[in-house]
Amino acid sequence: METAEIKVQASTHAYSIVIGEGIRKQTKQYLTKDYSFVWIITDENVAPLYLSDVLEACSPLQVHHTVIPAGEQTKSTDYYYQLLTEAIEHNLDRSSLLIALGGGVIGDLAGFVAATYMRGIDYIQMPTTILAHDSSVGGKVAINHPLGKNLIGSFYAPQAVIYDVETLFTLNKKEIRSGYAELVKEALISDEAIFYSFLNTDFQALSKATVQEHIHIGIQIKAHVVETDEKEADMRKYLNLGHTLGHALEAQLGYGTLTHGEAVAIGLLFAIHVSESVYDNHLPFSELKQWLQNNNYPLELHSVDQQAILAKMKNDKKNKHQSIQMVLLEQIGKPIIKQITDEDMLYYLSSFERKLVGE
Amino acid sequence: METAEIKVQASTHAYSIVIGEGIRKQTKQYLTKDYSFVWIITDENVAPLYLSDVLEACSPLQVHHTVIPAGEQTKSTDYYYQLLTEAIEHNLDRSSLLIALGGGVIGDLAGFVAATYMRGIDYIQMPTTILAHDSSVGGKVAINHPLGKNLIGSFYAPQAVIYDVETLFTLNKKEIRSGYAELVKEALISDEAIFYSFLNTDFQALSKATVQEHIHIGIQIKAHVVETDEKEADMRKYLNLGHTLGHALEAQLGYGTLTHGEAVAIGLLFAIHVSESVYDNHLPFSELKQWLQNNNYPLELHSVDQQAILAKMKNDKKNKHQSIQMVLLEQIGKPIIKQITDEDMLYYLSSFERKLVGE
């Protein structure tokens, strides 16, 4: 497939999302300014595979790179501070560019470093996972606090997103599952036909063309939403479909037990379950559950304590006045925000757990 | 004098700066939204004087307050993290308001907490020092890194600035000196008549009307600059007149030895000295020096090591490609950015030190 380009208009500037095969090797042609210095932040999984290509593609610019451990635990104040210190020690100035080469963790962490180092330097997202199609668009950057996910962060748009689909073919199945959960979410809030076309996907037989097409669709949906509502006043909240339970599960089980997308997948089923209870409508609960099972998503609540889950849900940034705001579906493509009382939420959690195990 | 209002158009929203006597007691009337929660952050010097007035003025809203030690050492990652933790523990949500009640340190620290807690909540600056007229306008918020001042931060405009001039009359002389240095700087980059009118000020005989007028003028200058160039691409850099040496001195001597403004005052003299050397023009070096002496500004370099000062100057955020960018004056009201080589800088530091002691 040809390289595709999607333009996003952020409040501060416009930027391009480029999706194509092997484009990591053309990194330099996507730099729009004369940068004094390029700093690549990546992780131990990605570095051996793609770092040398990107380093080469930045030549002859002055480049420094930092490789950190892979995993959500680096989205911490400790790593954040270490990276800032490294930036200072390497004399990075305001005309430096930061490249976040990796998945959503690298994008969020490096993006927040870029957002706050010297009150903001330019950065580029180079996502290497399917999941990161979601986080790399829209300028949300953040680190975690022990008391909750993404509680420290900003809105800070990248200068470009360079999405090389070749890098997605070194992902393991767990990561593919994680990424597709967000694609399915985007379909659910936007269009029934897209949703069912995504449900045709069998992870055992995934082609580059299919992945590129799905990512393109997912990013278009996401880009449209964030252009309309960059600062999450309203419409952007719909992107949190599945995240009320998803985030709470991740936090409760400890980051890393489930991948983000695996937690969101369970959260999507839960959102459908609650929607059906609230609106008495018919949504594709069993179709989605079946597809998730076919693709080996872990669909269980791990006997988590429901009061603890409720407490985590109330820590969510989307809440107002301490009551839980949940994204539900009136129908596919018609998301809506609904306030759920603690009592109702506990009831839905119980009935969902029973439904999940097929009672 | 009547309460004055200056409107500032930031890239994200417009906000008002209100300057008047006793207006801390009318805080609630300046809140433009229905906030779920108000969180006041202040320090141990300010709290006994003005906190109860502001608390009372916020009634019947739900209010929480935090009092931290006074001084630059709280602009640290430790205090930043502590405050974020406190925000989470008090269940602050996105429709909470943070009020920064205090000087520039409180404004910068609390402002950066507001900028990054849940990717940004609303905040209001309530400056209680003359110096803070500068930092409270323009949305620059930051904390320090052990390797340099304000290296971690963002651009994040407040919802309002409520400036009660009554609070300025509990300042000690050191703080008045500190604040007036920035006022003089604003005069130097904008207008000769204003500059000389400021030089008529005798701190022994300062009236509320005079202070209110001077702050009003200073804020107008500052507001005009930041409206024109919010993100410091160009014109905003002029506000750094006096700060190349000022920041380096502060960092080298350890924050707190000199107040910020006292360091800037020396920096202003230095900028004039360098300007005269570079442009062979005549600037009011001796007039300013005389006025600073009359008002007991400490005018000495404390035998600091010049190589160390140079190294600190090179850590400045305004630099490009590791060479020092310094704001100079072609004449009063005509600032200009000039790149200074290391060698020249060392020469200017030596000649300045001699000139300062009157050799």
Boltz contact constraints between the chains, C-beta under 6 A:
constraints:
  - contact:
      token1: [A, 36]
      token2: [B, 321]
      max_distance: 6.0
  - contact:
      token1: [A, 77]
      token2: [B, 81]
      max_distance: 6.0
  - contact:
      token1: [A, 81]
      token2: [B, 77]
      max_distance: 6.0
  - contact:
      token1: [A, 84]
      token2: [B, 152]
      max_distance: 6.0
  - contact:
      token1: [A, 88]
      token2: [B, 147]
      max_distance: 6.0
  - contact:
      token1: [A, 91]
      token2: [B, 322]
      max_distance: 6.0
  - contact:
      token1: [A, 93]
      token2: [B, 319]
      max_distance: 6.0
  - contact:
      token1: [A, 93]
      token2: [B, 320]
      max_distance: 6.0
  - contact:
      token1: [A, 95]
      token2: [B, 320]
      max_distance: 6.0
  - contact:
      token1: [A, 116]
      token2: [B, 152]
      max_distance: 6.0
  - contact:
      token1: [A, 116]
      token2: [B, 154]
      max_distance: 6.0
  - contact:
      token1: [A, 118]
      token2: [B, 317]
      max_distance: 6.0
  - contact:
      token1: [A, 119]
      token2: [B, 153]
      max_distance: 6.0
  - contact:
      token1: [A, 119]
      token2: [B, 154]
      max_distance: 6.0
  - contact:
      token1: [A, 119]
      token2: [B, 155]
      max_distance: 6.0
  - contact:
      token1: [A, 147]
      token2: [B, 88]
      max_distance: 6.0
  - contact:
      token1: [A, 152]
      token2: [B, 84]
      max_distance: 6.0
  - contact:
      token1: [A, 152]
      token2: [B, 116]
      max_distance: 6.0
  - contact:
      token1: [A, 153]
      token2: [B, 119]
      max_distance: 6.0
  - contact:
      token1: [A, 154]
      token2: [B, 116]
      max_distance: 6.0
  - contact:
      token1: [A, 154]
      token2: [B, 119]
      max_distance: 6.0
  - contact:
      token1: [A, 155]
      token2: [B, 119]
      max_distance: 6.0
  - contact:
      token1: [A, 317]
      token2: [B, 118]
      max_distance: 6.0
  - contact:
      token1: [A, 319]
      token2: [B, 93]
      max_distance: 6.0
  - contact:
      token1: [A, 320]
      token2: [B, 93]
      max_distance: 6.0
  - contact:
      token1: [A, 320]
      token2: [B, 95]
      max_distance: 6.0
  - contact:
      token1: [A, 321]
      token2: [B, 36]
      max_distance: 6.0
  - contact:
      token1: [A, 322]
      token2: [B, 91]
      max_distance: 6.0
